[in-house]
Amino acid sequence: MKLHDFGLERFFARHEFAVKHLMCASDCESMTTEALLAFEPGSAELLLEQTLGYTETLGNPALRAAIAGLYTRVKPDQTLVFSGAQEPIFAFMNVVLEPGDGVVVHVPCYQSLHEVGRAVGAEVKPWVAREANGWQLDPDELPKLCTEKTKVLVINSPHNPTGAVVTGDRFDAIVKFCRARGLWLFSDEVYRGLEHDQVVKNAAACDVYEKAVSLGTTAKTYGLAGLRVGWIATQDLALIGRLAAFKDYLTICNSAPGELLATVALKHHEKLAARSRELVRANLTLFEAFARPHGINFVRPTGGSVLFAHRKGGERWCEELLHLRGVCFAPGRLFGGDPDHFRVGLGRTTFAAGLDAIR
């Protein structure tokens, strides 16, 4: 297996902890361990009493129960805990795909959603979400993209980097198409719960389709990236077993303190998500007022903590901001976009200070 360098992660390796104003982060503002433990009386004592041995490969039973509580049809034994979201993407693509298989991937996107399948030897076809259509996918394009070799369809909602949410008729049409073709539906839902309008929520694919795999993490909506806890939820128990066996060659198991803290977080997921939504909405309002006078346009996101803005000569402008003002946006090419686009992160409390630095 030959993987190309991960463009976004190499970019972050150079800049994430070196710049003064990180304006492209995809996760929401984090909190201290003390602040998280304050949500659950007695949890601080449990953390101090936690032994530091190996944990269960499938994940702590209490954590798996908390994960299952995020869904309507998934039971704890239909979940599998991983280290972050990157590991389950890697595991799924390696377990399900063989050289010559076909994969259709929602783009622009986080690179591993297409790169791992390519490295496995699958033929990857982009399913392009277009700005002119509000970054929405068109299900009518699927018959032309899929062949008899197509095995997996990958979607991401709420979407990184555009903030679009696949809901209603579009989502139903995707599920119907996958069921008719017997396709795996890999649904990246790491921003689920961060829909800006809580009346229109992102459906969990694993709740509505027997061959759907929902990807989740504590990192984005809940602002707890440092816990390094992610998961897969699916009704397919056989797939859970195959993924667990593959995980034996990766992390084997997670950090015991991290799983305990993640369990506390997911018991209070609604409070954490509400905290993030409030911050994202406030920063989006600030950016809307800032954008037009600076020649920036964008489709207003409906979910998640990022948006995909464009400005003529956007990538060069971002490079100038980085070197002259210590302000860091992520170039659109890192997601398969064009040089005029760049990703803006809306989830941090330092957002206003970054805009002031540009002014």
C-alpha positions as CSV (number, residue, x, y, z in Angstrom):
1,M,0.0,0.0,0.0
2,K,1.4,3.4,-1.1
3,L,-0.3,6.4,0.5
4,H,0.3,9.9,-0.9
5,D,1.2,12.6,1.7
6,F,-1.9,13.9,3.5
7,G,-1.9,17.5,2.3
8,L,-4.0,19.0,5.1
9,E,-2.3,17.2,7.9
10,R,1.2,18.2,6.5
11,F,-0.1,21.8,6.4
12,F,-1.3,21.6,10.0
13,A,2.0,20.0,11.0
14,R,3.8,23.1,9.8
15,H,1.3,25.8,11.0
16,E,-1.2,24.6,13.6
17,F,0.9,25.3,16.7
18,A,3.1,27.9,15.2
19,V,0.7,30.6,14.0
20,K,-0.8,33.4,16.1
21,H,-4.3,33.1,14.6
22,L,-5.5,29.7,13.5
23,M,-8.6,30.4,11.5
24,C,-9.1,27.1,9.7
25,A,-9.5,24.6,12.6
26,S,-12.3,22.1,12.0
27,D,-12.9,21.3,15.7
28,C,-14.7,23.4,18.2
29,E,-13.3,25.1,21.3
30,S,-12.1,22.6,23.8
31,M,-12.2,22.6,27.6
32,T,-10.2,21.5,30.5
33,T,-10.4,18.1,32.1
34,E,-11.8,19.7,35.2
35,A,-14.5,21.5,33.3
36,L,-15.6,18.2,31.6
37,L,-15.6,16.3,34.9
38,A,-17.8,19.0,36.4
39,F,-20.7,17.7,34.2
40,E,-20.8,14.4,36.1
41,P,-20.7,14.3,39.9
42,G,-18.3,11.7,41.1
43,S,-16.4,11.4,37.8
44,A,-13.3,13.1,39.1
45,E,-12.9,10.4,41.7
46,L,-13.5,7.7,39.0
47,L,-10.7,9.2,36.9
48,L,-8.2,9.1,39.7
49,E,-9.1,5.5,40.5
50,Q,-8.8,4.4,36.8
51,T,-6.2,1.8,36.3
52,L,-3.8,2.3,33.4
53,G,-3.8,-1.1,31.9
54,Y,-5.1,-2.3,28.5
55,T,-8.8,-1.7,27.6
56,E,-11.2,-3.9,25.7
57,T,-10.5,-3.9,21.9
58,L,-14.2,-3.2,21.2
59,G,-14.2,-0.3,23.7
60,N,-15.3,0.1,27.3
61,P,-18.9,-1.2,27.6
62,A,-20.0,2.0,29.3
63,L,-18.7,4.0,26.4
64,R,-20.3,1.8,23.8
65,A,-23.6,2.2,25.6
66,A,-23.2,6.0,25.5
67,I,-22.4,5.9,21.8
68,A,-25.4,3.7,21.1
69,G,-27.5,6.3,22.9
70,L,-26.7,8.8,20.1
71,Y,-28.7,6.6,17.6
72,T,-32.2,5.2,17.5
73,R,-31.7,1.7,16.1
74,V,-28.1,0.8,17.1
75,K,-27.3,-1.3,20.1
76,P,-24.0,-1.1,22.1
77,D,-22.7,-4.3,20.4
78,Q,-23.2,-2.6,17.0
79,T,-20.5,0.0,17.9
80,L,-16.8,-0.2,17.8
81,V,-14.4,2.3,19.4
82,F,-11.3,3.5,17.6
83,S,-8.6,6.1,18.1
84,G,-10.0,9.2,16.5
85,A,-11.8,9.2,13.1
86,Q,-8.8,8.5,10.9
87,E,-8.3,5.0,12.2
88,P,-11.9,3.8,11.4
89,I,-11.7,5.3,7.9
90,F,-8.5,3.4,7.3
91,A,-9.9,0.2,8.8
92,F,-13.2,0.2,6.9
93,M,-11.6,0.8,3.5
94,N,-9.0,-2.0,4.0
95,V,-11.6,-4.5,5.3
96,V,-14.3,-3.9,2.7
97,L,-12.4,-3.0,-0.4
98,E,-10.4,-5.2,-2.8
99,P,-8.2,-4.1,-5.7
100,G,-10.5,-3.3,-8.7
101,D,-13.6,-2.4,-6.6
102,G,-15.3,0.8,-7.2
103,V,-15.8,3.7,-4.7
104,V,-17.8,6.9,-5.2
105,V,-16.7,9.7,-2.9
106,H,-18.5,13.0,-2.0
107,V,-16.0,15.8,-2.9
108,P,-14.5,18.2,-2.0
109,C,-13.5,16.2,1.1
110,Y,-11.1,15.2,3.8
111,Q,-8.3,13.5,1.9
112,S,-8.4,10.1,3.6
113,L,-12.0,9.5,2.4
114,H,-10.7,8.9,-1.1
115,E,-7.0,8.3,-0.6
116,V,-7.2,5.1,1.4
117,G,-9.5,3.5,-1.1
118,R,-7.1,4.5,-3.9
119,A,-4.1,3.1,-2.1
120,V,-6.0,-0.2,-1.5
121,G,-6.3,-0.5,-5.3
122,A,-9.9,0.6,-5.7
123,E,-11.1,2.8,-8.5
124,V,-12.3,6.1,-6.9
125,K,-14.8,8.3,-8.7
126,P,-15.6,11.8,-7.3
127,W,-19.3,12.8,-6.7
128,V,-18.9,16.5,-6.9
129,A,-21.0,18.9,-4.7
130,R,-21.2,22.2,-6.6
131,E,-21.2,25.6,-5.2
132,A,-23.8,26.8,-7.7
133,N,-26.1,24.2,-6.1
134,G,-25.4,25.3,-2.5
135,W,-22.8,22.6,-2.2
136,Q,-25.6,20.0,-2.3
137,L,-25.2,16.6,-3.9
138,D,-27.4,15.5,-6.8
139,P,-28.6,11.9,-6.4
140,D,-29.6,11.8,-10.1
141,E,-25.9,11.6,-11.0
142,L,-25.3,8.4,-9.1
143,P,-26.4,5.9,-11.9
144,K,-23.7,7.4,-14.2
145,L,-21.0,7.2,-11.5
146,C,-21.7,3.7,-10.3
147,T,-20.8,0.5,-12.2
148,E,-21.2,-3.2,-11.4
149,K,-17.8,-3.0,-9.6
150,T,-18.9,-0.2,-7.3
151,K,-19.0,-1.4,-3.7
152,V,-18.9,1.7,-1.5
153,L,-20.5,5.2,-1.6
154,V,-19.0,7.8,0.8
155,I,-20.8,10.8,1.9
156,N,-20.0,13.5,4.6
157,S,-22.8,15.4,6.3
158,P,-22.6,18.0,7.8
159,H,-19.9,18.5,5.2
160,N,-16.2,19.4,5.6
161,P,-15.2,21.9,4.2
162,T,-18.5,23.5,3.0
163,G,-20.9,23.1,5.9
164,A,-23.7,21.7,3.7
165,V,-26.1,19.2,5.3
166,V,-27.6,16.3,3.3
167,T,-31.2,16.0,4.5
168,G,-34.7,15.2,3.4
169,D,-35.3,13.9,-0.1
170,R,-31.6,13.9,-1.1
171,F,-30.7,11.7,1.8
172,D,-33.6,9.4,1.2
173,A,-32.7,9.1,-2.5
174,I,-29.1,8.2,-1.5
175,V,-30.2,5.4,0.9
176,K,-32.7,4.1,-1.7
177,F,-30.0,3.9,-4.4
178,C,-27.5,2.1,-2.1
179,R,-30.2,-0.4,-1.0
180,A,-31.2,-1.1,-4.6
181,R,-27.5,-1.7,-5.6
182,G,-26.4,-3.4,-2.3
183,L,-23.8,-0.8,-1.7
184,W,-22.0,0.0,1.5
185,L,-22.9,3.6,2.6
186,F,-20.0,5.0,4.5
187,S,-21.4,8.2,6.2
188,D,-18.9,10.6,7.8
189,E,-21.0,12.2,10.5
190,V,-18.3,13.7,12.7
191,Y,-20.2,17.0,12.8
192,R,-23.6,15.4,13.6
193,G,-25.3,17.4,16.3
194,L,-23.8,20.7,15.0
195,E,-26.7,21.5,12.6
196,H,-27.3,25.3,12.9
197,D,-31.0,24.8,12.7
198,Q,-32.0,22.1,15.1
199,V,-35.3,21.6,13.4
200,V,-33.5,20.2,10.3
201,K,-31.2,17.6,11.8
202,N,-28.7,15.3,10.0
203,A,-30.0,11.7,9.9
204,A,-27.7,8.9,11.0
205,A,-27.2,6.6,8.1
206,C,-26.8,3.6,10.4
207,D,-30.3,4.1,11.7
208,V,-32.0,3.8,8.4
209,Y,-30.0,1.4,6.3
210,E,-28.7,-2.1,7.2
211,K,-25.4,-1.6,5.2
212,A,-24.7,1.9,6.4
213,V,-21.7,2.7,8.5
214,S,-21.8,5.9,10.6
215,L,-18.5,7.5,11.6
216,G,-18.4,9.6,14.8
217,T,-15.9,11.2,17.1
218,T,-15.6,13.4,20.2
219,A,-13.4,15.8,18.4
220,K,-15.6,18.1,16.3
221,T,-19.0,18.8,17.7
222,Y,-18.0,18.2,21.3
223,G,-14.6,20.0,21.2
224,L,-12.7,17.1,22.7
225,A,-10.1,16.2,20.1
226,G,-7.5,15.5,22.6
227,L,-9.4,12.4,23.9
228,R,-8.6,10.7,20.5
229,V,-11.9,8.8,20.7
230,G,-13.8,7.9,17.5
231,W,-16.2,5.1,16.6
232,I,-18.2,3.3,14.0
233,A,-21.9,2.4,14.3
234,T,-23.6,-0.1,12.0
235,Q,-26.4,-2.6,12.1
236,D,-24.0,-5.2,10.5
237,L,-22.5,-7.2,13.3
238,A,-20.3,-9.2,10.9
239,L,-18.6,-6.0,9.8
240,I,-18.0,-5.1,13.5
241,G,-16.2,-8.4,13.9
242,R,-14.0,-7.9,10.8
243,L,-13.1,-4.3,11.8
244,A,-12.2,-5.4,15.3
245,A,-9.9,-8.1,13.9
246,F,-8.2,-5.5,11.6
247,K,-7.9,-3.1,14.6
248,D,-5.6,-5.7,16.1
249,Y,-2.9,-4.5,13.7
250,L,-3.5,-0.9,14.5
251,T,-4.0,0.5,18.0
252,I,-5.5,-2.7,19.4
253,C,-7.3,-0.7,22.1
254,N,-7.7,2.9,23.3
255,S,-6.5,4.9,26.3
256,A,-8.4,4.0,29.4
257,P,-8.6,7.6,30.8
258,G,-9.6,8.8,27.3
259,E,-12.5,6.3,27.2
260,L,-13.6,7.2,30.7
261,L,-13.6,10.9,29.8
262,A,-15.4,10.2,26.5
263,T,-18.1,8.3,28.4
264,V,-18.7,11.3,30.6
265,A,-18.8,13.6,27.6
266,L,-21.4,11.5,25.6
267,K,-23.7,11.3,28.6
268,H,-23.8,15.1,28.3
269,H,-23.5,15.4,24.6
270,E,-26.5,17.8,24.2
271,K,-24.9,20.4,26.5
272,L,-21.6,20.1,24.7
273,A,-23.1,20.4,21.3
274,A,-25.2,23.4,22.3
275,R,-22.1,25.1,23.6
276,S,-20.4,24.6,20.2
277,R,-23.4,25.7,18.2
278,E,-23.7,28.9,20.1
279,L,-20.0,29.7,19.4
280,V,-20.3,28.7,15.7
281,R,-23.4,30.9,15.2
282,A,-21.7,33.9,16.8
283,N,-18.5,33.5,14.7
284,L,-20.6,33.0,11.5
285,T,-22.3,36.3,12.1
286,L,-19.0,38.0,12.6
287,F,-17.6,36.5,9.3
288,E,-20.7,37.5,7.3
289,A,-20.2,41.1,8.3
290,F,-16.5,40.9,7.6
291,A,-16.6,39.0,4.2
292,R,-18.2,41.2,1.6
293,P,-16.0,44.4,2.3
294,H,-13.0,42.1,1.8
295,G,-14.1,40.6,-1.5
296,I,-15.0,37.3,0.1
297,N,-18.1,35.3,-0.9
298,F,-19.5,32.0,0.4
299,V,-22.5,29.8,0.6
300,R,-23.9,30.0,4.1
301,P,-23.2,26.7,5.9
302,T,-26.2,24.9,7.6
303,G,-24.1,22.6,9.8
304,G,-20.7,21.9,11.1
305,S,-18.0,24.3,12.2
306,V,-16.4,25.2,8.9
307,L,-17.3,27.0,5.6
308,F,-15.7,27.1,2.2
309,A,-15.1,30.7,1.2
310,H,-13.8,32.1,-2.1
311,R,-12.0,35.3,-3.1
312,K,-10.2,36.1,-6.4
313,G,-6.6,34.9,-5.9
314,G,-7.6,33.3,-2.6
315,E,-4.7,31.1,-2.1
316,R,-2.1,33.8,-2.6
317,W,-4.1,36.1,-0.3
318,C,-4.0,33.4,2.4
319,E,-0.3,33.0,2.0
320,E,0.1,36.8,2.5
321,L,-2.0,36.8,5.6
322,L,0.0,33.9,7.0
323,H,3.3,35.6,6.6
324,L,2.3,39.2,7.3
325,R,-0.4,38.8,10.0
326,G,0.1,35.3,11.4
327,V,-3.5,34.4,10.2
328,C,-4.0,30.9,8.9
329,F,-6.7,29.8,6.6
330,A,-6.6,26.4,4.8
331,P,-6.2,26.5,1.0
332,G,-8.9,24.9,-1.0
333,R,-6.5,22.6,-2.9
334,L,-6.1,20.6,0.3
335,F,-9.7,19.4,-0.1
336,G,-9.6,19.1,-3.9
337,G,-10.9,22.6,-4.4
338,D,-9.6,25.4,-6.7
339,P,-7.0,28.2,-5.8
340,D,-9.7,30.7,-5.1
341,H,-11.3,28.8,-2.2
342,F,-10.2,28.4,1.4
343,R,-11.6,26.8,4.5
344,V,-12.6,28.9,7.4
345,G,-13.0,27.4,10.9
346,L,-15.8,28.9,13.0
347,G,-15.5,27.0,16.2
348,R,-12.9,28.8,18.3
349,T,-13.2,31.6,20.8
350,T,-10.2,33.4,19.2
351,F,-12.0,33.9,15.9
352,A,-12.8,37.7,16.4
353,A,-9.1,38.4,17.2
354,G,-8.1,36.8,13.9
355,L,-10.5,39.0,12.0
356,D,-9.1,42.0,13.8
357,A,-5.6,41.0,12.7
358,I,-6.7,40.9,9.1
359,R,-8.3,44.4,9.3
